């Protein structure tokens, strides 16, 4: 009985360990990369927006 329980525990531990697919990358790598790219674009747009506001204020004076 104890050895059967121990085998089940070991099987669960082996099945749940890892977290990487067979290709060696993270399962959600493509999605996380897209999120990072979106953050970069958001920063770029925020910078462009700030520059445009500054130019508008300079022209208004």
mmCIF file of the N, C-alpha and C atoms, coordinates in Angstrom:
data_MODEL
# 
_entry.id   MODEL 
# 
loop_
_atom_site.group_PDB 
_atom_site.id 
_atom_site.type_symbol 
_atom_site.label_atom_id 
_atom_site.label_alt_id 
_atom_site.label_comp_id 
_atom_site.label_asym_id 
_atom_site.label_entity_id 
_atom_site.label_seq_id 
_atom_site.pdbx_PDB_ins_code 
_atom_site.Cartn_x 
_atom_site.Cartn_y 
_atom_site.Cartn_z 
_atom_site.occupancy 
_atom_site.B_iso_or_equiv 
_atom_site.pdbx_formal_charge 
_atom_site.auth_seq_id 
_atom_site.auth_comp_id 
_atom_site.auth_asym_id 
_atom_site.auth_atom_id 
_atom_site.pdbx_PDB_model_num 
ATOM 1   N N  . UNK A 1 1  ? 0.833  -1.197 0.000   1.00 0.00 ? 1  UNK A N  1 
ATOM 2   C CA . UNK A 1 1  ? 0.000  0.000  0.000   1.00 0.00 ? 1  UNK A CA 1 
ATOM 3   C C  . UNK A 1 1  ? 0.876  1.259  0.000   1.00 0.00 ? 1  UNK A C  1 
ATOM 4   N N  . UNK A 1 2  ? 1.905  1.253  0.844   1.00 0.00 ? 2  UNK A N  1 
ATOM 5   C CA . UNK A 1 2  ? 2.777  2.418  0.931   1.00 0.00 ? 2  UNK A CA 1 
ATOM 6   C C  . UNK A 1 2  ? 3.567  2.614  -0.358  1.00 0.00 ? 2  UNK A C  1 
ATOM 7   N N  . UNK A 1 3  ? 3.999  1.531  -0.969  1.00 0.00 ? 3  UNK A N  1 
ATOM 8   C CA . UNK A 1 3  ? 4.777  1.669  -2.199  1.00 0.00 ? 3  UNK A CA 1 
ATOM 9   C C  . UNK A 1 3  ? 3.887  2.164  -3.342  1.00 0.00 ? 3  UNK A C  1 
ATOM 10  N N  . UNK A 1 4  ? 2.622  1.774  -3.348  1.00 0.00 ? 4  UNK A N  1 
ATOM 11  C CA . UNK A 1 4  ? 1.695  2.263  -4.366  1.00 0.00 ? 4  UNK A CA 1 
ATOM 12  C C  . UNK A 1 4  ? 1.450  3.752  -4.213  1.00 0.00 ? 4  UNK A C  1 
ATOM 13  N N  . UNK A 1 5  ? 1.293  4.195  -2.993  1.00 0.00 ? 5  UNK A N  1 
ATOM 14  C CA . UNK A 1 5  ? 1.103  5.612  -2.714  1.00 0.00 ? 5  UNK A CA 1 
ATOM 15  C C  . UNK A 1 5  ? 2.351  6.402  -3.078  1.00 0.00 ? 5  UNK A C  1 
ATOM 16  N N  . UNK A 1 6  ? 3.513  5.845  -2.760  1.00 0.00 ? 6  UNK A N  1 
ATOM 17  C CA . UNK A 1 6  ? 4.777  6.510  -3.080  1.00 0.00 ? 6  UNK A CA 1 
ATOM 18  C C  . UNK A 1 6  ? 4.949  6.620  -4.594  1.00 0.00 ? 6  UNK A C  1 
ATOM 19  N N  . UNK A 1 7  ? 4.572  5.587  -5.330  1.00 0.00 ? 7  UNK A N  1 
ATOM 20  C CA . UNK A 1 7  ? 4.660  5.633  -6.794  1.00 0.00 ? 7  UNK A CA 1 
ATOM 21  C C  . UNK A 1 7  ? 3.746  6.706  -7.362  1.00 0.00 ? 7  UNK A C  1 
ATOM 22  N N  . UNK A 1 8  ? 2.556  6.834  -6.820  1.00 0.00 ? 8  UNK A N  1 
ATOM 23  C CA . UNK A 1 8  ? 1.618  7.869  -7.285  1.00 0.00 ? 8  UNK A CA 1 
ATOM 24  C C  . UNK A 1 8  ? 2.165  9.264  -7.014  1.00 0.00 ? 8  UNK A C  1 
ATOM 25  N N  . UNK A 1 9  ? 2.750  9.474  -5.852  1.00 0.00 ? 9  UNK A N  1 
ATOM 26  C CA . UNK A 1 9  ? 3.326  10.769 -5.504  1.00 0.00 ? 9  UNK A CA 1 
ATOM 27  C C  . UNK A 1 9  ? 4.485  11.105 -6.433  1.00 0.00 ? 9  UNK A C  1 
ATOM 28  N N  . UNK A 1 10 ? 5.361  10.136 -6.672  1.00 0.00 ? 10 UNK A N  1 
ATOM 29  C CA . UNK A 1 10 ? 6.488  10.362 -7.564  1.00 0.00 ? 10 UNK A CA 1 
ATOM 30  C C  . UNK A 1 10 ? 6.023  10.640 -8.987  1.00 0.00 ? 10 UNK A C  1 
ATOM 31  N N  . UNK A 1 11 ? 4.997  9.940  -9.424  1.00 0.00 ? 11 UNK A N  1 
ATOM 32  C CA . UNK A 1 11 ? 4.450  10.165 -10.759 1.00 0.00 ? 11 UNK A CA 1 
ATOM 33  C C  . UNK A 1 11 ? 3.894  11.580 -10.883 1.00 0.00 ? 11 UNK A C  1 
ATOM 34  N N  . UNK A 1 12 ? 3.184  12.050 -9.877  1.00 0.00 ? 12 UNK A N  1 
ATOM 35  C CA . UNK A 1 12 ? 2.648  13.414 -9.906  1.00 0.00 ? 12 UNK A CA 1 
ATOM 36  C C  . UNK A 1 12 ? 3.759  14.448 -9.898  1.00 0.00 ? 12 UNK A C  1 
ATOM 37  N N  . UNK A 1 13 ? 4.787  14.213 -9.093  1.00 0.00 ? 13 UNK A N  1 
ATOM 38  C CA . UNK A 1 13 ? 5.905  15.163 -9.048  1.00 0.00 ? 13 UNK A CA 1 
ATOM 39  C C  . UNK A 1 13 ? 6.630  15.231 -10.389 1.00 0.00 ? 13 UNK A C  1 
ATOM 40  N N  . UNK A 1 14 ? 6.821  14.088 -11.007 1.00 0.00 ? 14 UNK A N  1 
ATOM 41  C CA . UNK A 1 14 ? 7.501  14.075 -12.307 1.00 0.00 ? 14 UNK A CA 1 
ATOM 42  C C  . UNK A 1 14 ? 6.647  14.718 -13.384 1.00 0.00 ? 14 UNK A C  1 
ATOM 43  N N  . UNK A 1 15 ? 5.343  14.504 -13.319 1.00 0.00 ? 15 UNK A N  1 
ATOM 44  C CA . UNK A 1 15 ? 4.445  15.055 -14.330 1.00 0.00 ? 15 UNK A CA 1 
ATOM 45  C C  . UNK A 1 15 ? 4.314  16.563 -14.185 1.00 0.00 ? 15 UNK A C  1 
ATOM 46  N N  . UNK A 1 16 ? 4.402  17.071 -12.979 1.00 0.00 ? 16 UNK A N  1 
ATOM 47  C CA . UNK A 1 16 ? 4.208  18.504 -12.749 1.00 0.00 ? 16 UNK A CA 1 
ATOM 48  C C  . UNK A 1 16 ? 5.501  19.295 -12.813 1.00 0.00 ? 16 UNK A C  1 
ATOM 49  N N  . UNK A 1 17 ? 6.631  18.647 -12.769 1.00 0.00 ? 17 UNK A N  1 
ATOM 50  C CA . UNK A 1 17 ? 7.881  19.391 -12.810 1.00 0.00 ? 17 UNK A CA 1 
ATOM 51  C C  . UNK A 1 17 ? 8.203  19.776 -14.237 1.00 0.00 ? 17 UNK A C  1 
ATOM 52  N N  . UNK A 1 18 ? 9.119  20.671 -14.396 1.00 0.00 ? 18 UNK A N  1 
ATOM 53  C CA . UNK A 1 18 ? 9.508  21.108 -15.740 1.00 0.00 ? 18 UNK A CA 1 
ATOM 54  C C  . UNK A 1 18 ? 8.895  22.452 -16.028 1.00 0.00 ? 18 UNK A C  1 
ATOM 55  N N  . UNK A 1 19 ? 7.949  22.500 -16.906 1.00 0.00 ? 19 UNK A N  1 
ATOM 56  C CA . UNK A 1 19 ? 7.345  23.768 -17.284 1.00 0.00 ? 19 UNK A CA 1 
ATOM 57  C C  . UNK A 1 19 ? 7.829  24.252 -18.628 1.00 0.00 ? 19 UNK A C  1 
ATOM 58  N N  . UNK A 1 20 ? 8.680  23.472 -19.253 1.00 0.00 ? 20 UNK A N  1 
ATOM 59  C CA . UNK A 1 20 ? 9.176  23.834 -20.572 1.00 0.00 ? 20 UNK A CA 1 
ATOM 60  C C  . UNK A 1 20 ? 8.691  22.801 -21.567 1.00 0.00 ? 20 UNK A C  1 
ATOM 61  N N  . UNK A 1 21 ? 8.393  23.259 -22.763 1.00 0.00 ? 21 UNK A N  1 
ATOM 62  C CA . UNK A 1 21 ? 7.959  22.331 -23.787 1.00 0.00 ? 21 UNK A CA 1 
ATOM 63  C C  . UNK A 1 21 ? 9.152  21.581 -24.355 1.00 0.00 ? 21 UNK A C  1 
ATOM 64  N N  . UNK A 1 22 ? 8.900  20.670 -25.263 1.00 0.00 ? 22 UNK A N  1 
ATOM 65  C CA . UNK A 1 22 ? 9.979  19.871 -25.828 1.00 0.00 ? 22 UNK A CA 1 
ATOM 66  C C  . UNK A 1 22 ? 10.958 20.710 -26.630 1.00 0.00 ? 22 UNK A C  1 
ATOM 67  N N  . UNK A 1 23 ? 10.510 21.829 -27.162 1.00 0.00 ? 23 UNK A N  1 
ATOM 68  C CA . UNK A 1 23 ? 11.400 22.676 -27.952 1.00 0.00 ? 23 UNK A CA 1 
ATOM 69  C C  . UNK A 1 23 ? 12.378 23.459 -27.076 1.00 0.00 ? 23 UNK A C  1 
ATOM 70  N N  . UNK A 1 24 ? 12.203 23.383 -25.759 1.00 0.00 ? 24 UNK A N  1 
ATOM 71  C CA . UNK A 1 24 ? 13.139 24.027 -24.858 1.00 0.00 ? 24 UNK A CA 1 
ATOM 72  C C  . UNK A 1 24 ? 12.715 25.417 -24.433 1.00 0.00 ? 24 UNK A C  1 
ATOM 73  N N  . UNK A 1 25 ? 11.607 25.910 -24.943 1.00 0.00 ? 25 UNK A N  1 
ATOM 74  C CA . UNK A 1 25 ? 11.136 27.239 -24.578 1.00 0.00 ? 25 UNK A CA 1 
ATOM 75  C C  . UNK A 1 25 ? 9.921  27.165 -23.686 1.00 0.00 ? 25 UNK A C  1 
ATOM 76  N N  . UNK A 1 26 ? 9.537  28.283 -23.174 1.00 0.00 ? 26 UNK A N  1 
ATOM 77  C CA . UNK A 1 26 ? 8.363  28.382 -22.336 1.00 0.00 ? 26 UNK A CA 1 
ATOM 78  C C  . UNK A 1 26 ? 7.116  28.191 -23.185 1.00 0.00 ? 26 UNK A C  1 
ATOM 79  N N  . UNK A 1 27 ? 6.091  27.604 -22.610 1.00 0.00 ? 27 UNK A N  1 
ATOM 80  C CA . UNK A 1 27 ? 4.868  27.306 -23.348 1.00 0.00 ? 27 UNK A CA 1 
ATOM 81  C C  . UNK A 1 27 ? 4.232  28.580 -23.889 1.00 0.00 ? 27 UNK A C  1 
ATOM 82  N N  . UNK A 1 28 ? 4.270  29.649 -23.124 1.00 0.00 ? 28 UNK A N  1 
ATOM 83  C CA . UNK A 1 28 ? 3.608  30.901 -23.509 1.00 0.00 ? 28 UNK A CA 1 
ATOM 84  C C  . UNK A 1 28 ? 4.610  31.922 -24.032 1.00 0.00 ? 28 UNK A C  1 
ATOM 85  N N  . UNK A 1 29 ? 5.771  31.506 -24.494 1.00 0.00 ? 29 UNK A N  1 
ATOM 86  C CA . UNK A 1 29 ? 6.826  32.419 -24.911 1.00 0.00 ? 29 UNK A CA 1 
ATOM 87  C C  . UNK A 1 29 ? 6.357  33.399 -25.978 1.00 0.00 ? 29 UNK A C  1 
ATOM 88  N N  . UNK A 1 30 ? 5.614  32.919 -26.965 1.00 0.00 ? 30 UNK A N  1 
ATOM 89  C CA . UNK A 1 30 ? 5.160  33.802 -28.034 1.00 0.00 ? 30 UNK A CA 1 
ATOM 90  C C  . UNK A 1 30 ? 4.244  34.898 -27.479 1.00 0.00 ? 30 UNK A C  1 
ATOM 91  N N  . UNK A 1 31 ? 3.352  34.518 -26.565 1.00 0.00 ? 31 UNK A N  1 
ATOM 92  C CA . UNK A 1 31 ? 2.447  35.506 -25.984 1.00 0.00 ? 31 UNK A CA 1 
ATOM 93  C C  . UNK A 1 31 ? 3.189  36.496 -25.094 1.00 0.00 ? 31 UNK A C  1 
ATOM 94  N N  . UNK A 1 32 ? 4.130  36.029 -24.307 1.00 0.00 ? 32 UNK A N  1 
ATOM 95  C CA . UNK A 1 32 ? 4.869  36.959 -23.445 1.00 0.00 ? 32 UNK A CA 1 
ATOM 96  C C  . UNK A 1 32 ? 5.750  37.886 -24.271 1.00 0.00 ? 32 UNK A C  1 
ATOM 97  N N  . UNK A 1 33 ? 6.282  37.378 -25.384 1.00 0.00 ? 33 UNK A N  1 
ATOM 98  C CA . UNK A 1 33 ? 7.062  38.244 -26.272 1.00 0.00 ? 33 UNK A CA 1 
ATOM 99  C C  . UNK A 1 33 ? 6.184  39.342 -26.861 1.00 0.00 ? 33 UNK A C  1 
ATOM 100 N N  . UNK A 1 34 ? 4.956  39.004 -27.225 1.00 0.00 ? 34 UNK A N  1 
ATOM 101 C CA . UNK A 1 34 ? 4.044  40.007 -27.782 1.00 0.00 ? 34 UNK A CA 1 
ATOM 102 C C  . UNK A 1 34 ? 3.681  41.056 -26.729 1.00 0.00 ? 34 UNK A C  1 
ATOM 103 N N  . UNK A 1 35 ? 3.529  40.648 -25.489 1.00 0.00 ? 35 UNK A N  1 
ATOM 104 C CA . UNK A 1 35 ? 3.242  41.602 -24.414 1.00 0.00 ? 35 UNK A CA 1 
ATOM 105 C C  . UNK A 1 35 ? 4.416  42.561 -24.246 1.00 0.00 ? 35 UNK A C  1 
ATOM 106 N N  . UNK A 1 36 ? 5.632  42.041 -24.295 1.00 0.00 ? 36 UNK A N  1 
ATOM 107 C CA . UNK A 1 36 ? 6.818  42.898 -24.187 1.00 0.00 ? 36 UNK A CA 1 
ATOM 108 C C  . UNK A 1 36 ? 6.885  43.887 -25.346 1.00 0.00 ? 36 UNK A C  1 
ATOM 109 N N  . UNK A 1 37 ? 6.575  43.431 -26.547 1.00 0.00 ? 37 UNK A N  1 
ATOM 110 C CA . UNK A 1 37 ? 6.582  44.326 -27.706 1.00 0.00 ? 37 UNK A CA 1 
ATOM 111 C C  . UNK A 1 37 ? 5.512  45.400 -27.553 1.00 0.00 ? 37 UNK A C  1 
ATOM 112 N N  . UNK A 1 38 ? 4.346  45.020 -27.036 1.00 0.00 ? 38 UNK A N  1 
ATOM 113 C CA . UNK A 1 38 ? 3.271  45.992 -26.833 1.00 0.00 ? 38 UNK A CA 1 
ATOM 114 C C  . UNK A 1 38 ? 3.680  47.050 -25.816 1.00 0.00 ? 38 UNK A C  1 
ATOM 115 N N  . UNK A 1 39 ? 4.394  46.655 -24.782 1.00 0.00 ? 39 UNK A N  1 
ATOM 116 C CA . UNK A 1 39 ? 4.873  47.631 -23.789 1.00 0.00 ? 39 UNK A CA 1 
ATOM 117 C C  . UNK A 1 39 ? 5.871  48.603 -24.422 1.00 0.00 ? 39 UNK A C  1 
ATOM 118 N N  . UNK A 1 40 ? 6.738  48.064 -25.277 1.00 0.00 ? 40 UNK A N  1 
ATOM 119 C CA . UNK A 1 40 ? 7.705  48.925 -25.962 1.00 0.00 ? 40 UNK A CA 1 
ATOM 120 C C  . UNK A 1 40 ? 6.997  49.934 -26.862 1.00 0.00 ? 40 UNK A C  1 
ATOM 121 N N  . UNK A 1 41 ? 5.979  49.481 -27.579 1.00 0.00 ? 41 UNK A N  1 
ATOM 122 C CA . UNK A 1 41 ? 5.212  50.376 -28.454 1.00 0.00 ? 41 UNK A CA 1 
ATOM 123 C C  . UNK A 1 41 ? 4.479  51.418 -27.628 1.00 0.00 ? 41 UNK A C  1 
ATOM 124 N N  . UNK A 1 42 ? 3.940  51.007 -26.482 1.00 0.00 ? 42 UNK A N  1 
ATOM 125 C CA . UNK A 1 42 ? 3.242  51.946 -25.607 1.00 0.00 ? 42 UNK A CA 1 
ATOM 126 C C  . UNK A 1 42 ? 4.191  53.045 -25.123 1.00 0.00 ? 42 UNK A C  1 
ATOM 127 N N  . UNK A 1 43 ? 5.399  52.665 -24.752 1.00 0.00 ? 43 UNK A N  1 
ATOM 128 C CA . UNK A 1 43 ? 6.398  53.653 -24.329 1.00 0.00 ? 43 UNK A CA 1 
ATOM 129 C C  . UNK A 1 43 ? 6.749  54.599 -25.473 1.00 0.00 ? 43 UNK A C  1 
ATOM 130 N N  . UNK A 1 44 ? 6.905  54.057 -26.660 1.00 0.00 ? 44 UNK A N  1 
ATOM 131 C CA . UNK A 1 44 ? 7.234  54.866 -27.828 1.00 0.00 ? 44 UNK A CA 1 
ATOM 132 C C  . UNK A 1 44 ? 6.118  55.866 -28.134 1.00 0.00 ? 44 UNK A C  1 
ATOM 133 N N  . UNK A 1 45 ? 4.880  55.403 -28.077 1.00 0.00 ? 45 UNK A N  1 
ATOM 134 C CA . UNK A 1 45 ? 3.748  56.296 -28.337 1.00 0.00 ? 45 UNK A CA 1 
ATOM 135 C C  . UNK A 1 45 ? 3.615  57.365 -27.253 1.00 0.00 ? 45 UNK A C  1 
ATOM 136 N N  . UNK A 1 46 ? 3.893  56.994 -26.019 1.00 0.00 ? 46 UNK A N  1 
ATOM 137 C CA . UNK A 1 46 ? 3.840  57.972 -24.933 1.00 0.00 ? 46 UNK A CA 1 
ATOM 138 C C  . UNK A 1 46 ? 4.884  59.063 -25.115 1.00 0.00 ? 46 UNK A C  1 
ATOM 139 N N  . UNK A 1 47 ? 6.070  58.686 -25.544 1.00 0.00 ? 47 UNK A N  1 
ATOM 140 C CA . UNK A 1 47 ? 7.133  59.660 -25.802 1.00 0.00 ? 47 UNK A CA 1 
ATOM 141 C C  . UNK A 1 47 ? 6.761  60.581 -26.954 1.00 0.00 ? 47 UNK A C  1 
ATOM 142 N N  . UNK A 1 48 ? 6.231  60.007 -28.023 1.00 0.00 ? 48 UNK A N  1 
ATOM 143 C CA . UNK A 1 48 ? 5.825  60.811 -29.177 1.00 0.00 ? 48 UNK A CA 1 
ATOM 144 C C  . UNK A 1 48 ? 4.704  61.770 -28.795 1.00 0.00 ? 48 UNK A C  1 
ATOM 145 N N  . UNK A 1 49 ? 3.784  61.306 -27.974 1.00 0.00 ? 49 UNK A N  1 
ATOM 146 C CA . UNK A 1 49 ? 2.679  62.143 -27.526 1.00 0.00 ? 49 UNK A CA 1 
ATOM 147 C C  . UNK A 1 49 ? 3.196  63.315 -26.687 1.00 0.00 ? 49 UNK A C  1 
ATOM 148 N N  . UNK A 1 50 ? 4.143  63.057 -25.808 1.00 0.00 ? 50 UNK A N  1 
ATOM 149 C CA . UNK A 1 50 ? 4.700  64.115 -24.971 1.00 0.00 ? 50 UNK A CA 1 
ATOM 150 C C  . UNK A 1 50 ? 5.427  65.160 -25.826 1.00 0.00 ? 50 UNK A C  1 
ATOM 151 N N  . UNK A 1 51 ? 6.167  64.706 -26.836 1.00 0.00 ? 51 UNK A N  1 
ATOM 152 C CA . UNK A 1 51 ? 6.855  65.643 -27.729 1.00 0.00 ? 51 UNK A CA 1 
ATOM 153 C C  . UNK A 1 51 ? 5.860  66.502 -28.506 1.00 0.00 ? 51 UNK A C  1 
ATOM 154 N N  . UNK A 1 52 ? 4.800  65.873 -28.969 1.00 0.00 ? 52 UNK A N  1 
ATOM 155 C CA . UNK A 1 52 ? 3.799  66.621 -29.729 1.00 0.00 ? 52 UNK A CA 1 
ATOM 156 C C  . UNK A 1 52 ? 3.120  67.671 -28.844 1.00 0.00 ? 52 UNK A C  1 
ATOM 157 N N  . UNK A 1 53 ? 2.806  67.312 -27.619 1.00 0.00 ? 53 UNK A N  1 
ATOM 158 C CA . UNK A 1 53 ? 2.192  68.278 -26.700 1.00 0.00 ? 53 UNK A CA 1 
ATOM 159 C C  . UNK A 1 53 ? 3.138  69.452 -26.432 1.00 0.00 ? 53 UNK A C  1 
ATOM 160 N N  . UNK A 1 54 ? 4.418  69.129 -26.285 1.00 0.00 ? 54 UNK A N  1 
ATOM 161 C CA . UNK A 1 54 ? 5.403  70.171 -26.030 1.00 0.00 ? 54 UNK A CA 1 
ATOM 162 C C  . UNK A 1 54 ? 5.483  71.119 -27.225 1.00 0.00 ? 54 UNK A C  1 
ATOM 163 N N  . UNK A 1 55 ? 5.471  70.601 -28.429 1.00 0.00 ? 55 UNK A N  1 
ATOM 164 C CA . UNK A 1 55 ? 5.513  71.451 -29.625 1.00 0.00 ? 55 UNK A CA 1 
ATOM 165 C C  . UNK A 1 55 ? 4.273  72.329 -29.721 1.00 0.00 ? 55 UNK A C  1 
ATOM 166 N N  . UNK A 1 56 ? 3.133  71.756 -29.392 1.00 0.00 ? 56 UNK A N  1 
ATOM 167 C CA . UNK A 1 56 ? 1.874  72.533 -29.435 1.00 0.00 ? 56 UNK A CA 1 
ATOM 168 C C  . UNK A 1 56 ? 1.934  73.658 -28.413 1.00 0.00 ? 56 UNK A C  1 
ATOM 169 N N  . UNK A 1 57 ? 2.424  73.391 -27.218 1.00 0.00 ? 57 UNK A N  1 
ATOM 170 C CA . UNK A 1 57 ? 2.534  74.435 -26.192 1.00 0.00 ? 57 UNK A CA 1 
ATOM 171 C C  . UNK A 1 57 ? 3.509  75.525 -26.617 1.00 0.00 ? 57 UNK A C  1 
ATOM 172 N N  . UNK A 1 58 ? 4.618  75.120 -27.266 1.00 0.00 ? 58 UNK A N  1 
ATOM 173 C CA . UNK A 1 58 ? 5.595  76.112 -27.716 1.00 0.00 ? 58 UNK A CA 1 
ATOM 174 C C  . UNK A 1 58 ? 4.993  77.003 -28.809 1.00 0.00 ? 58 UNK A C  1 
ATOM 175 N N  . UNK A 1 59 ? 4.178  76.428 -29.673 1.00 0.00 ? 59 UNK A N  1 
ATOM 176 C CA . UNK A 1 59 ? 3.555  77.212 -30.740 1.00 0.00 ? 59 UNK A CA 1 
ATOM 177 C C  . UNK A 1 59 ? 2.474  78.135 -30.188 1.00 0.00 ? 59 UNK A C  1 
ATOM 178 N N  . UNK A 1 60 ? 1.833  77.715 -29.108 1.00 0.00 ? 60 UNK A N  1 
ATOM 179 C CA . UNK A 1 60 ? 0.762  78.521 -28.521 1.00 0.00 ? 60 UNK A CA 1 
ATOM 180 C C  . UNK A 1 60 ? 1.317  79.766 -27.818 1.00 0.00 ? 60 UNK A C  1 
ATOM 181 N N  . UNK A 1 61 ? 2.569  79.740 -27.426 1.00 0.00 ? 61 UNK A N  1 
ATOM 182 C CA . UNK A 1 61 ? 3.134  80.883 -26.699 1.00 0.00 ? 61 UNK A CA 1 
ATOM 183 C C  . UNK A 1 61 ? 3.580  81.969 -27.585 1.00 0.00 ? 61 UNK A C  1 
# 
